[in-house]
Amino acid sequence: MIVLGADWLDAGAALDVPGAAAAGAGPGAAGAGAAGALDVAEALDAIGAETGPVCVLASGDPGFFGIVRPLVERFGVGALDVHPAPSSVSLAFARLGLAWDDAVVVSTHGRPLASAARAILAHPKVAVLTSPQAAPQQLGRALMDLGVDPRRVAVCSHLGEPDEVVRETDLVGLAGRSWDPLSVVVLLAAGAEVSSEAVLAWGLADEGFAHRGGMLTRAEVRAVALGKLALPAQGVLWDVGASSGSVAVECARLRPGLRVIAVEERQDDAARVAANALAHRASVEVVQGSAPDALAGLPDPDRAFVGGGGLPVLDAVLARLRPGGQVVATYAALDRAAAAVERLGQLVQIGVARGRRLPDGGVRLAAENPIFVVWGPQQ
């Protein structure tokens, strides 16, 4: 099977493959002998019905958010001979005169708009492939609602075609007018044109989080908990008994595609979670309520951190955990940790001693109370 990433204007020439049936995958596909523009499901069925050679015409680079992945899933590895053309993203950055090897690329085709918005919140250079279900103006409104810092915005439509349009604006302009839904939207934070290298850090300093009298998961415990959570790129994470929301905030920063939900009973602490998320430019949904009752209307989690509420809350979380999920819970009391390890399987004690300056210039170690971290899938 030949897969061509072709310019639509040259589709007829590109499809000049002797004896091959042709199918166009994507909007506007056309060509001599082509099946015409098909959606992915129709294209796969049409290809599967052919007994001879097949040529698939797709726009741009079909291996980049394109038809290659579903073709491989349907027909197997080694079935394709792919000839890419420039992708819409490479053309967009070329029109802007910018490198894009440090850019994050997000597609909204069949994916939640919120995932794209979270990626923009976390990264200084992002390209978004928009869709009829998530047009550029909808993306702009979502970013305004999240309070994203000002961005240089370029909306690139019909790239490589005679009616190509590249228009620069800002977030207000992006949200405030109608755009072609099938566009590439490039968003750049200040200075990202030259370099968007970012430092990946976790176990952030406690001082960076507003909290109520020390009620937060300490940085060292948080760093271990994040490792045990083994955060996926997509999915749902619960932070139950969030208190300051420090774990939820770090999860959202590390995995912008993850939907992070913090559950906190106290109104003042719930407000702190929201404030900490805003301060760290993290997308965290805050649910005020007492677990386990507050969990009832939430989507089932792929990961969960339990920082409060005791064993009844842990049991409620495990009852909702999706297959292959992981739970991490922390306890100050050994008896609760021992009961939790029967449910989860793994236990470690973390003891932290902080260096304190003495009057004579020396340093002493001041030990803090140990914390037990329990983790694993349901046993």
C-alpha positions in Angstrom: 0.0 0.0 0.0 1.4 3.4 -1.0 0.6 6.4 1.2 1.2 9.8 -0.4 1.4 13.1 1.5 0.5 15.2 -1.5 -0.5 18.7 -2.4 -4.2 18.6 -3.4 -3.4 20.6 -6.5 -1.1 17.8 -7.7 -3.4 14.9 -6.7 -4.0 13.7 -10.2 -0.2 13.3 -10.9 0.4 11.8 -7.5 -2.1 9.1 -8.0 -0.6 8.0 -11.3 0.1 4.5 -9.9 -0.5 1.8 -12.5 -3.1 -0.7 -11.4 -3.7 0.9 -8.0 -7.1 1.7 -6.6 -7.0 5.1 -4.9 -8.6 6.5 -1.8 -8.5 10.0 -0.5 -8.3 10.3 3.3 -9.1 13.8 4.5 -11.0 16.9 3.5 -10.7 17.9 -0.1 -9.1 14.7 -1.3 -9.5 14.2 -5.0 -7.7 12.7 -8.0 -8.0 10.7 -11.2 -9.6 7.4 -10.2 -9.7 8.4 -6.5 -12.5 7.3 -4.2 -12.8 11.0 -3.2 -12.6 12.5 0.3 -13.5 9.9 2.9 -13.5 10.0 6.7 -11.1 7.6 8.3 -13.6 4.8 9.0 -14.8 5.0 5.4 -11.3 5.0 4.0 -10.2 2.0 6.1 -13.3 0.0 4.9 -12.7 1.0 1.3 -9.1 0.0 1.4 -9.9 -3.3 3.2 -12.3 -4.1 0.4 -9.6 -3.9 -2.3 -7.8 -7.0 -3.5 -5.1 -5.3 -5.4 -2.6 -2.4 -4.8 -4.0 0.7 -3.1 -2.7 4.2 -3.1 -3.9 6.5 -0.3 -3.7 10.3 -0.8 -3.5 12.4 2.4 -2.6 16.0 3.0 0.9 16.9 4.3 2.8 14.4 6.3 0.5 11.4 6.8 2.6 10.1 9.6 2.1 13.2 11.7 -1.4 13.2 13.3 -2.5 11.6 10.0 -3.7 8.4 8.4 -0.6 6.3 8.9 -1.4 5.3 12.5 -4.9 3.9 11.8 -3.6 2.2 8.7 -0.9 0.4 10.6 -3.4 -0.5 13.4 -5.8 -1.9 10.7 -3.4 -3.5 8.2 -0.2 -4.2 10.3 3.4 -3.0 10.4 5.2 -3.2 7.1 2.1 -2.9 5.0 2.8 0.7 4.0 5.2 2.6 1.8 4.9 6.2 3.0 6.0 9.3 0.9 5.4 12.4 3.1 5.0 16.0 2.0 5.6 18.9 4.4 3.1 18.9 7.3 0.8 21.7 8.0 2.8 22.4 11.2 6.1 22.6 9.4 4.5 25.0 6.9 3.1 27.1 9.6 6.4 27.7 11.3 8.1 28.2 8.0 5.7 31.0 7.2 6.5 32.6 10.5 10.3 32.1 9.9 10.7 30.1 13.1 12.2 26.8 14.2 9.8 24.3 15.7 12.0 21.5 17.0 11.2 22.8 20.5 7.5 23.2 19.9 4.7 21.1 21.5 2.1 20.0 18.9 -1.4 19.2 19.9 -4.4 18.0 17.8 -8.0 18.6 18.7 -9.2 16.1 16.1 -11.1 13.6 18.2 -9.4 14.9 21.3 -10.7 17.2 24.1 -10.1 20.9 23.6 -9.2 21.1 27.3 -6.0 19.0 26.6 -4.8 21.6 24.1 -5.6 24.4 26.5 -3.6 22.7 29.3 -0.6 22.2 26.9 -0.6 25.9 26.1 -0.8 26.8 29.8 2.4 24.7 30.4 4.5 25.3 27.4 5.8 28.5 25.7 5.7 27.3 22.1 2.7 25.3 21.0 1.0 24.5 17.7 -2.6 23.4 17.8 -4.3 21.6 14.9 -7.9 22.8 15.3 -11.1 21.1 14.0 -14.8 21.8 13.4 -15.4 20.6 17.0 -12.7 22.8 18.4 -12.3 25.9 16.2 -9.6 28.5 16.9 -12.1 30.9 18.5 -13.2 28.2 20.9 -9.6 27.6 21.8 -9.1 31.3 22.4 -12.1 31.4 24.7 -10.8 28.4 26.7 -7.4 30.1 27.1 -9.0 33.3 28.3 -11.0 31.4 30.9 -7.8 29.7 32.1 -6.1 33.1 32.5 -3.2 32.2 30.2 -0.5 34.9 30.0 -0.4 37.0 26.8 0.7 35.1 23.7 1.7 36.0 20.2 -0.8 34.1 18.1 -0.8 33.1 14.4 -3.7 31.4 12.7 -2.6 29.6 9.6 -5.2 28.3 7.2 -5.2 26.5 3.8 -1.4 26.2 4.0 0.2 25.5 0.6 -3.0 26.4 -1.3 -3.7 29.4 -3.4 -6.0 30.9 -0.8 -3.4 30.4 2.1 -4.0 32.8 5.0 -1.6 33.5 7.8 -2.9 36.1 10.2 -1.3 37.2 13.5 -3.3 38.3 16.5 -3.4 37.9 20.3 -5.6 35.9 22.6 -8.4 38.5 22.6 -8.4 38.5 18.8 -8.3 34.7 18.7 -11.3 34.4 20.9 -13.2 37.3 19.4 -13.7 36.5 15.8 -14.5 33.5 13.5 -11.7 31.5 11.9 -11.4 28.6 9.6 -11.9 25.6 11.8 -9.2 23.5 9.9 -6.3 25.7 10.9 -2.9 25.5 12.6 -2.8 27.9 15.6 0.7 28.8 16.7 1.0 30.3 20.2 4.2 31.9 21.5 5.0 33.2 24.9 7.4 36.1 25.3 10.9 35.1 24.0 9.8 31.7 22.7 10.6 32.7 19.1 14.3 32.3 19.9 14.2 29.5 22.5 11.5 27.7 24.5 13.7 25.4 26.5 12.1 24.7 29.9 13.4 23.2 33.0 11.6 20.0 34.1 11.4 20.1 37.9 9.3 18.3 40.5 9.2 18.2 44.3 8.9 22.0 44.1 9.7 24.0 47.2 7.1 24.1 49.9 7.4 27.9 50.0 5.9 28.1 46.5 2.5 26.9 47.8 0.0 28.8 50.0 -1.1 26.5 52.8 -2.9 26.4 56.1 -0.5 26.0 59.0 1.8 23.5 57.3 -1.0 21.4 55.8 0.6 20.3 52.6 2.5 17.3 51.3 6.1 18.2 51.8 8.4 18.5 48.9 10.4 15.3 49.5 7.3 13.2 50.1 5.7 14.8 47.0 8.7 13.9 44.9 8.4 10.2 45.8 4.7 10.2 45.4 4.9 11.6 41.9 7.4 8.9 40.9 5.1 6.2 42.3 2.1 7.6 40.5 3.8 6.9 37.1 1.8 9.7 35.4 0.3 8.9 32.0 0.2 11.5 29.2 -3.6 11.4 29.1 -6.4 10.3 31.5 -7.9 11.4 34.8 -6.1 12.0 38.1 -7.8 12.6 41.5 -6.1 14.3 44.3 -8.4 13.4 47.2 -8.0 15.4 50.4 -6.0 17.9 48.4 -5.4 20.5 51.2 -3.0 23.0 49.5 -3.3 21.1 46.2 0.5 20.8 45.9 0.3 17.2 44.4 -2.5 18.1 42.0 -0.5 21.2 40.8 2.7 19.2 40.2 0.8 16.5 38.3 -0.9 19.1 36.1 2.5 20.8 35.4 4.3 17.5 34.5 1.5 16.1 32.4 -0.6 18.9 30.7 -2.7 16.3 28.9 -3.9 14.8 32.1 -7.2 16.0 33.5 -6.4 16.7 37.2 -9.2 17.0 39.7 -8.6 18.1 43.3 -11.2 17.2 46.0 -11.1 19.2 49.2 -13.7 19.5 51.9 -12.8 22.9 53.4 -13.8 26.0 51.5 -10.7 28.0 52.5 -8.4 25.1 51.4 -10.3 24.7 48.1 -9.7 28.3 47.4 -5.9 27.8 48.2 -5.8 24.9 45.7 -7.2 27.2 43.0 -4.8 30.0 43.9 -1.8 27.6 43.8 -2.9 26.2 40.5 -3.1 29.7 39.0 0.3 30.7 40.5 1.9 27.7 38.9 0.0 28.0 35.6 -1.5 24.6 36.1 -4.9 23.4 35.0 -6.6 21.9 38.1 -10.3 21.4 38.5 -11.3 22.0 42.2 -14.2 20.2 43.7 -15.3 21.3 47.2 -16.8 18.5 49.1 -16.2 15.6 51.5 -14.9 12.3 50.2 -16.2 9.8 49.5 -19.5 11.5 48.7 -17.8 14.2 46.6 -16.4 11.6 44.3 -19.8 10.4 43.0 -20.1 12.7 40.0 -16.4 12.6 38.9 -15.0 10.6 35.9 -13.3 7.4 37.0 -9.6 7.9 37.6 -6.5 6.4 35.9 -4.4 7.7 38.8 -5.3 8.8 42.3 -3.4 10.4 45.2 -5.1 10.1 48.6 -3.7 12.6 51.1 -6.6 12.5 53.6 -9.8 10.9 54.7 -8.6 7.5 56.0 -9.3 4.0 54.8 -12.9 4.6 53.8 -11.8 7.1 51.2 -9.1 4.8 49.9 -11.7 2.0 49.5 -14.0 4.4 47.6 -11.1 5.4 45.3 -10.2 1.8 44.6 -13.8 1.0 43.8 -13.7 3.5 41.0 -10.1 3.0 39.7 -9.9 2.2 36.0 -8.1 -1.0 34.9 -4.3 -0.6 35.0 -4.6 2.4 37.3 -2.4 3.3 40.2 -3.1 4.8 43.6 -0.6 6.5 46.0 -1.6 7.3 49.6 0.3 8.9 52.4 -0.2 8.4 56.2 1.4 9.7 59.3 0.1 6.7 61.4 1.7 3.3 60.9 -1.6 1.4 61.7 -3.4 3.1 58.8 -0.4 2.6 56.5 -0.3 -1.1 57.4 -4.0 -1.4 56.6 -3.5 0.4 53.3 -0.6 -1.8 52.2 -3.0 -4.8 52.4 -5.0 -3.0 49.7 -2.2 -1.7 47.6 0.9 -3.8 48.1 3.8 -1.5 48.5 5.0 0.6 51.5 8.0 2.9 52.2 8.8 5.2 55.1 10.2 8.6 54.3 12.2 10.3 57.0 13.5 13.8 56.3 16.1 15.7 58.3 16.7 19.3 57.4 19.9 21.2 57.8 19.6 24.1 60.3 22.3 26.7 60.9 23.8 26.9 64.4 24.8 30.2 66.0 28.5 29.2 65.6 28.0 28.7 61.8 27.7 24.9 62.0 24.8 22.8 60.8 22.6 20.4 62.6 20.0 18.0 61.2 16.4 18.6 62.5 14.3 15.5 61.9 10.7 15.7 60.8 8.0 13.2 61.6 8.2 10.2 59.3 5.6 9.7 56.6 4.5 6.4 55.1 3.9 6.2 51.4 1.7 3.3 50.2 1.2 2.6 46.5 0.1 0.1 43.9 -2.8 -1.2 42.0 -5.7 -2.8 43.9 -4.6 -6.1 45.5 
